[in-house]
């Protein structure tokens, strides 16, 4: 049985390894993407602040992926970003991505964000399909400053009570 819970300090190493494994598997560049983010080693500390959260998917103590919400760096106060949403292949396609986005968007609404932003890569079609289904839409240029210069697909969603 898979459980979605908030990241703990003890998860840092395993979570970093899972995220890098997924990024390597899907062939993302090591520079200009989440692969080289310094916070990958400190996910608990990174998201252990106001208006930020990171959830992990766990089963019997093993982490299978996760996703988070935080204020979008160098953007308006009311814009958050869906961050580092990656899952091992063994749990893809069973609805956990949808459930994870719901939890993240609920958190964003609760924390008074009005928009949620996402960056991704052009070939990540399954992820884009899910984002579009959840009400995100494409925009023509990036917002804020994620440091992910290799990600050149940008989406945003206006948050409201109806999601």
N, C-alpha and C positions, 0 to 999 in steps of 0.2 A: 504494500500500500504506500503510495507516494504521499508525502506531506509537504506542504508549503509553509515555511516558517521564516522568520527574520534571521539574517546572518548573525553568527556569533564569532567572537575572536578566534576560537579554535578552528573555524572553517577557513581561515585565510589561505593556508598553503594548498589545501585540497581544492578550494574554489579557484584559485589562480591556475592550478594545473588543469582543471576541467575546462576553464575558459580558453586557455592556450591550446589545449587539445582540439577543441571545437574549431577555433580560428585556423589552426594548421590544417585540419581536415577539410575545411571549406576553401582553403587556399587564399586567405586574406594576406595582403602585404604585411610584413612585420613592422614597417614604418608607416606612420600616418593613420594607424588604426588602433583599436583597443589593445592589440597585442603588445604595444610598447608603452601603454599607460603605466606610469609609476604606481598608481593606486592599486594595481592588480595584486600587489603584495600585501596590501593593507585594506582590504575591502570592508572589514568591520569598522575600522577607524574612519575610513572615507565616508561611510554612510551613517555613522553614529553622530549625526548632527541634526539640527532643526531643519524640518521640511525635506529630509532625505530618508530613504529607506532602501534596503536591498533584501530581496527574498531569495531563498534557495529552495530547490526541490530536492528532497531527501527521501531515501528509503533504507531502513536498517543502518543508519549512520553514514551511508554513502551519498555524496552529493552528485546530482545528475545535471545541474544547471541552475540558472537563476536569472533575475531581472531586477532593475532598480529604478527609482525616481529620485531626481535631485533638480535643484534649480539649474537652469541652463546658464553656463558660464558666459559672462558678458552679454546677458540679455535682460529684458525687462523683468521686474520682480514677479510678474504673474505668468512667466513661461518656464515650464519644467521640461526635462528631457527624460524619455524612456531610455535607460542605459544598460548596456551589457546584458542583453537578453540572448542567452545562448543555452542550448540543451544538447546533451549527448545524443547520438543517433538513436539509441535504444528507447528513448522516451518521446521522440518526435511523432507527431500525427495522432496523439491520443487525447488531445484537448488541453494539455497543461499550458501551452503557450497562451491560449485564449483565457484560461483561468488566471494565469500570471498577469496578463495585461489588465484584466478586470481588477485584480487586487491593487496593481500599481495606479490605475486611473482613479480608483476609489480613494487611495491615499492622496493623490494629487488634488482631487476635489476637496477633501477634508482639510487640506493645507492651503486652500484658497488660490490654487493655480487656475488660470483661465485657458491656457493653451498647453498642449504637450507636443514636443518636437522629437523627431527621430532622424538619424542619419544612418544610411546603409550603403551597400554596394550594389551595382546594377544586376549582378547575377544572383543575388539573394532573393529569387522570385517567390519562394514559399513564404518567406518572412513578409515581403511586400504585400502578398495576397492577404495575409492575416491582418496586416495594418489597415489595408483598404477596407476590409470587412468590418473592422472596429471603428471606422469613421475617419481615419486619417486620409489626407489628400496630398498630392504632390505639390511642391512649391519649386520655384525656379532658381533659388539660391539659398545658401546656408544662412542660419541665424546664429548669433552668439559666436562662441569660440570653443569648440570641443577639442581642437588640436588634431582632429581626424581628417587630415588633408586628403587622404586616399578615398574617403567616402564622398561620393558625388551624386547620391540620390537623397533628397530631403523631403520629409513629410511633416505635416502638422495636423493637429486636431483641436477644434474648439471644444473645451470641456463644458458640460452642462449636466444637470441632474439626471437627464435621461440617458446619458452616455450614448 
